[in-house]
Amino acid sequence: MSLHHRIFVFDAHCDTLGDAVESLYRPRDLTQWGERGFLDLPRMTAGGINCQIFACFPGVTRLQHGATAAALARVEAFYNLLARAPDRISLVRTARDLAQLSPNGPIGGILGLEGAEALEGSLRRLETFFRLGVRNLGLAWNARNAACDGVGVGSACGLTPFGRDVVARCRELGVMIDVSHLNAAGLEDVLEMSEGPVI
């Protein structure tokens, strides 16, 4: 355990922003140790997490309609968390921000889109999310979207022309590409296009 708390711990995915905006009961307060859900600031601190990617996943029911609004609600939930706990969490926008994180806190938070559905076929939406601080894009969540097919579709189709544009623009902006849930053909296309690492 002591080694874990001495090294830099980077967790590349959590869905906890969904808990902050949607619930069968009430939205969760992520500054408090919650009775439900699996991650909040106290748990991150206790677990020695130094940096966390927060997924803005619109939810299965909104993959076809309302994905942009649902993803934006999660971005807003993150900004609310920043406002309520500025000494405990910070927004990571650059490699320099990441390098300045320390085990003594605050925890660095990286905003990520889980699935290109939130872009709704528009590179302008990608740039808007970038301005809001999004620095990670998972192209797919199992299903088909305007950029690609997820692994759950069972197709051999690679990236669409829009998907190729998205990957190219992410490279220009400095947005990390996450290939989780992407089908094999799409993965091959991403690796062929990428000049740097993907996650």
VMD Tcl script that draws the C-alpha trace (Angstrom):
set ca {
  {0.00 0.00 0.00}
  {2.81 2.45 0.76}
  {4.23 1.99 -2.77}
  {0.81 2.71 -4.25}
  {0.63 6.04 -2.42}
  {4.18 7.02 -3.41}
  {3.74 6.56 -7.17}
  {1.64 8.48 -9.66}
  {-1.71 6.72 -10.11}
  {-3.65 7.53 -13.28}
  {-7.11 5.98 -13.66}
  {-8.24 6.16 -17.30}
  {-12.00 5.73 -16.87}
  {-14.90 6.33 -14.54}
  {-18.61 6.95 -15.15}
  {-19.24 8.83 -11.94}
  {-20.35 12.07 -13.64}
  {-23.45 10.16 -14.70}
  {-24.22 9.63 -11.02}
  {-23.98 13.38 -10.49}
  {-26.69 14.17 -13.03}
  {-28.94 11.11 -13.19}
  {-30.25 8.79 -10.57}
  {-33.34 6.82 -9.71}
  {-33.24 8.61 -6.38}
  {-31.34 11.89 -6.57}
  {-28.07 13.13 -8.09}
  {-25.01 12.23 -6.06}
  {-22.84 14.81 -4.32}
  {-19.37 13.78 -5.50}
  {-17.65 15.76 -2.76}
  {-19.03 13.28 -0.19}
  {-18.46 9.58 0.41}
  {-21.63 8.20 -1.14}
  {-23.66 5.22 -0.04}
  {-24.16 4.25 -3.68}
  {-21.99 4.56 -6.76}
  {-18.37 3.57 -7.01}
  {-16.32 6.76 -7.08}
  {-16.27 10.18 -5.46}
  {-13.60 12.59 -4.22}
  {-13.17 10.95 -0.79}
  {-12.71 7.50 -2.39}
  {-10.27 8.91 -4.95}
  {-8.23 10.50 -2.17}
  {-8.32 7.34 -0.05}
  {-7.32 5.31 -3.10}
  {-4.32 7.49 -3.88}
  {-5.55 8.55 -7.33}
  {-3.55 11.46 -8.74}
  {-5.34 11.85 -12.07}
  {-8.71 10.60 -13.28}
  {-10.37 10.60 -16.69}
  {-14.05 11.40 -16.21}
  {-16.16 9.90 -18.99}
  {-19.03 11.97 -20.34}
  {-21.12 9.05 -21.53}
  {-24.59 10.14 -22.62}
  {-26.16 6.89 -21.49}
  {-27.57 4.03 -23.55}
  {-31.01 5.61 -23.93}
  {-29.52 8.81 -25.40}
  {-27.11 7.35 -27.93}
  {-29.50 8.10 -30.79}
  {-31.22 11.27 -29.53}
  {-29.99 13.91 -27.12}
  {-26.38 12.72 -26.84}
  {-24.89 16.21 -27.04}
  {-27.12 17.58 -24.28}
  {-26.48 14.56 -22.05}
  {-22.70 14.84 -22.50}
  {-22.85 18.58 -21.79}
  {-24.77 17.89 -18.57}
  {-21.85 15.72 -17.45}
  {-19.33 18.43 -18.37}
  {-21.40 20.86 -16.30}
  {-21.41 18.39 -13.39}
  {-17.62 18.35 -13.51}
  {-17.46 22.15 -13.46}
  {-19.84 22.16 -10.49}
  {-17.47 19.77 -8.74}
  {-14.54 22.10 -9.50}
  {-16.45 25.04 -8.03}
  {-17.36 23.14 -4.86}
  {-13.94 21.58 -4.23}
  {-11.23 23.69 -5.93}
  {-8.63 22.60 -3.38}
  {-9.34 18.91 -4.04}
  {-9.67 18.66 -7.84}
  {-8.41 20.58 -10.86}
  {-9.06 20.44 -14.59}
  {-6.19 19.08 -16.67}
  {-6.06 20.73 -20.09}
  {-2.37 20.40 -21.00}
  {0.61 18.12 -20.50}
  {2.04 20.83 -18.25}
  {-1.07 20.68 -16.03}
  {-0.57 16.92 -15.80}
  {3.14 17.24 -14.95}
  {2.37 19.68 -12.13}
  {0.09 17.26 -10.27}
  {1.47 15.98 -6.99}
  {0.56 13.23 -4.51}
  {-0.53 15.99 -2.11}
  {-3.31 17.04 -4.46}
  {-5.40 18.39 -5.88}
  {-6.45 15.42 -8.01}
  {-6.27 16.13 -11.72}
  {-9.42 15.58 -13.72}
  {-9.44 15.00 -17.47}
  {-12.76 15.27 -19.29}
  {-13.46 12.62 -21.90}
  {-16.28 11.80 -24.27}
  {-17.26 8.13 -24.34}
  {-18.54 7.66 -27.87}
  {-18.62 10.10 -30.77}
  {-22.42 10.24 -30.48}
  {-22.07 13.51 -28.55}
  {-20.56 15.12 -31.65}
  {-23.72 14.39 -33.66}
  {-21.70 14.33 -36.89}
  {-20.15 17.78 -36.39}
  {-16.48 18.75 -36.09}
  {-17.67 22.07 -34.66}
  {-19.10 20.19 -31.70}
  {-15.70 18.55 -31.21}
  {-14.11 21.99 -31.08}
  {-16.77 23.21 -28.63}
  {-16.11 20.27 -26.32}
  {-12.38 20.98 -26.65}
  {-12.93 24.58 -25.52}
  {-14.83 23.24 -22.53}
  {-11.80 21.16 -21.56}
  {-12.41 17.75 -23.16}
  {-9.03 16.14 -23.86}
  {-9.98 12.50 -24.42}
  {-12.32 10.96 -26.98}
  {-13.45 7.37 -26.98}
  {-14.72 6.93 -30.52}
  {-17.30 4.27 -29.71}
  {-19.39 2.73 -27.01}
  {-20.25 -0.67 -28.54}
  {-22.82 0.75 -30.98}
  {-22.62 2.40 -34.41}
  {-22.27 6.18 -34.66}
  {-21.35 8.70 -37.34}
  {-17.63 8.06 -36.84}
  {-17.33 4.29 -36.52}
  {-18.77 0.97 -35.44}
  {-18.38 -0.23 -31.90}
  {-17.41 -3.79 -31.10}
  {-21.03 -4.68 -30.34}
  {-22.17 -4.10 -33.93}
  {-20.34 -7.14 -35.30}
  {-19.27 -5.44 -38.53}
  {-15.96 -5.26 -40.39}
  {-16.40 -1.58 -41.30}
  {-13.62 0.81 -40.35}
  {-13.82 4.51 -39.65}
  {-16.28 6.52 -41.70}
  {-15.03 9.61 -43.57}
  {-16.34 11.66 -40.63}
  {-14.49 9.35 -38.24}
  {-11.26 9.95 -40.12}
  {-11.86 13.69 -39.91}
  {-12.46 13.38 -36.17}
  {-9.22 11.47 -35.60}
  {-7.27 13.98 -37.70}
  {-8.78 16.97 -35.86}
  {-8.14 15.36 -32.48}
  {-4.50 14.97 -33.47}
  {-4.33 18.67 -34.39}
  {-6.05 19.78 -31.17}
  {-4.15 17.45 -28.86}
  {-7.12 15.29 -27.84}
  {-6.23 11.72 -26.89}
  {-7.98 8.97 -28.85}
  {-9.36 6.09 -26.79}
  {-10.04 2.92 -28.79}
  {-11.95 1.05 -26.07}
  {-15.17 -0.49 -27.44}
  {-14.06 0.18 -31.04}
  {-14.27 -2.69 -33.52}
  {-11.11 -4.24 -34.99}
  {-11.36 -2.52 -38.39}
  {-11.79 0.87 -36.75}
  {-8.82 0.20 -34.49}
  {-6.65 -0.61 -37.51}
  {-7.70 2.66 -39.15}
  {-6.90 4.68 -36.02}
  {-3.47 3.08 -35.67}
  {-2.75 3.71 -39.35}
  {-3.63 7.39 -38.99}
  {-2.04 8.04 -35.61}
  {1.40 9.59 -35.34}
  {1.39 9.28 -31.58}
  {0.10 6.87 -28.94}
  {-3.55 6.01 -28.43}
  {-5.15 4.67 -25.28}
}
mol new
graphics top color blue
foreach p $ca { graphics top sphere $p radius 0.5 }
foreach p [lrange $ca 0 end-1] q [lrange $ca 1 end] { graphics top cylinder $p $q radius 0.2 }
display resetview
